């Protein structure tokens, strides 16, 4: 299981086939859940990339146990969400 941190905000969420699912908008470190905007616009992606975004009602909740690997730029899951 991966351990999520606020440093993961702004990273891309990728699936097992290296397809981009969305961008991490917020991480709840206590619950170990990443909130992912499934289809961010250009402006929103830039804001998220700098770590200034917030989760909203259309974000996907991704629990840490679903995250296979974490790199400097992405979180990768090993299954479809």
N, C-alpha and C positions, 0 to 999 in steps of 0.2 A: 504494500500500500504506500502510495506517495503521501508526503506531508505538504499540504498547501500553505502558502504564506501570502501576505499582501504584495510581495514582490512578484507574484504570478499575475497580478492585474495588468492588463494590456497585452498579454501573450495570446497567441492563437491556439484554439482548441482544434486538434487534428484527429481524424479517425484512423482506423487501422490501415486504410489504403492511402494515407497521406493526403486526404481531401480535407480542406478547411471546413470546419463546422461553424465556427464563429470566433468571437474575441471575448476574453475574460473581462467582465466589467467590474466585478467585485468578488472578494474572497472572504467568507466567514471563517476565520481561523478557529473559533471555538467549536463550531459545528463541522468543520472540515468540508465545506461545500464551496465550489466555485460557481458563480453565476455567469452565464455565457450569452451574449447577444448573438442570435443565430445569423443575422444578415445585416451587419452594420454598414451604414453609409460611409462615405469617405471622411466627412467631418467627424462623425462619431468614432471611427476607427482611430483617427489622429488623437482625439481627446482620450480615448481608452489607452492608447499607446503610451501616453504620458502619465497614466495612472490617475486621471482626474474624473473618471466616470463613476456612475452609480448603477446598481442593478435596478431593473424595472420589471413590470408584470409580464412582459413577453420573453424574459430571459429563461434559459434552460438551467436547471439546477443539476450540477455534476458533483456527486459525492467523491471524496478523495479515493475511495476504494475502486472507483471506476477508472482512475488515472493510472496508466501503465508507466509512463515516463514523463519527466519534466526536464526541459532544456532551457537555455537562455531566452529562447524566443517562442517556445510552444509547450503545450500540454498535449499528450497523446493518449487516447483511450484505445482499448483493445477490442471494443465492441460497438455496435450501433446504439445510439441513444434514442 
